[in-house]
Structure formats: structure tokens, C-alpha cells
Amino acid sequence: MSLLATARRKTLAANLGLAVVLAVAITFAYTSLGTSTSSAAAAVRTSTVTKGTVLTTVSASGTLISPSDMALDFVTTGTLRKLYVKVG
């Protein structure tokens, strides 16, 4: 057997080994992440809306800082233009 044939066999064996490892990794990723439902979608809850007065009590401790004295840095800016709700 020539040196070239031996090198080709080693290359072929290495490529086949890598293909098997890749196939196992893809199969593992697909079974772990692929077809399961999203946990965010499973956590959706709905409720009936009723008209009433909103009462909220907040308790905290610490130093108060005026918003004009504090540097606020929001990631995005904008204005809420529409809020989609319906009765029922």
C-alpha cells in the first residue's frame, strides 16, 4: 500500500469520525431543544377584566432622589400609542 493511500485512509477515517460526532451532537441538540413547547408559552394566564378602583400600597426604606437629579438611561425611547384590549 502506498503512502498516499495510507494518508487518504487516515483522512477518510478522521472525517467519518467527525461526521459521527456531529450527527450525535445534532441529535442531542434536537431532542433537548427542538420540538418542546416554550416555557414562556406554557406560562400564559388569562383573566376576566372587571371595572374597579386600583388601590396600591408600597412600602420601602432608603433615600429618595428626584428624577431630575438622577441620570436615567433607558435602552429604548418612545410613546405608548395604542393598548389593545377588548371586553370579555
C-alpha positions in Angstrom: 0.0 0.0 0.0 1.4 3.4 -0.9 2.0 6.3 1.4 -0.7 8.3 -0.5 -3.3 5.6 0.0 -2.5 5.4 3.7 -2.9 9.1 4.1 -6.2 9.0 2.3 -7.5 6.2 4.6 -6.4 8.2 7.7 -8.2 11.3 6.3 -11.3 9.3 5.5 -11.3 7.8 8.9 -10.9 11.2 10.6 -13.7 12.7 8.5 -16.0 9.8 9.2 -15.3 10.1 13.0 -16.1 13.8 12.8 -19.3 13.2 10.9 -20.4 10.7 13.6 -19.6 13.2 16.4 -21.5 15.9 14.5 -24.5 13.6 14.0 -24.6 12.8 17.7 -24.4 16.5 18.7 -27.2 17.5 16.3 -29.4 14.7 17.6 -28.8 15.7 21.2 -29.5 19.4 20.4 -32.7 18.5 18.5 -34.0 16.3 21.3 -33.1 18.7 24.0 -34.2 22.0 22.4 -36.1 21.1 19.2 -39.7 20.2 19.5 -40.7 21.0 23.1 -43.1 23.9 23.8 -41.7 27.1 25.1 -41.9 27.5 28.8 -43.0 31.2 28.2 -45.9 30.0 26.1 -46.9 27.5 28.8 -46.9 30.2 31.5 -49.5 32.4 29.8 -52.5 33.1 32.1 -55.7 34.8 31.2 -58.2 36.6 33.5 -61.5 38.4 33.2 -61.2 42.2 33.4 -63.5 44.0 35.8 -64.1 47.7 36.4 -63.0 49.0 39.7 -60.7 51.2 41.6 -57.0 50.4 41.7 -55.5 50.5 45.2 -51.8 50.0 45.7 -49.7 50.3 48.8 -45.9 50.5 48.5 -43.6 50.2 51.5 -39.9 50.9 51.2 -36.9 52.4 53.0 -33.9 54.3 51.8 -33.0 57.7 50.4 -35.3 59.5 47.9 -33.7 61.0 44.9 -35.6 63.3 42.5 -35.7 62.0 38.9 -34.3 65.4 37.8 -31.2 64.8 40.0 -30.6 61.3 38.8 -29.2 60.3 35.4 -31.8 57.9 33.9 -30.6 55.8 31.0 -33.3 53.8 29.2 -32.4 51.3 26.4 -35.2 52.5 24.2 -37.4 55.5 24.0 -40.9 56.0 22.7 -44.5 56.7 23.5 -47.3 54.2 24.1 -49.7 55.0 21.3 -52.1 52.0 21.4 -53.1 49.5 24.0 -55.0 46.6 22.6 -57.7 45.3 24.9 -61.2 44.1 24.5 -64.2 43.4 26.8 -64.6 39.8 27.9 
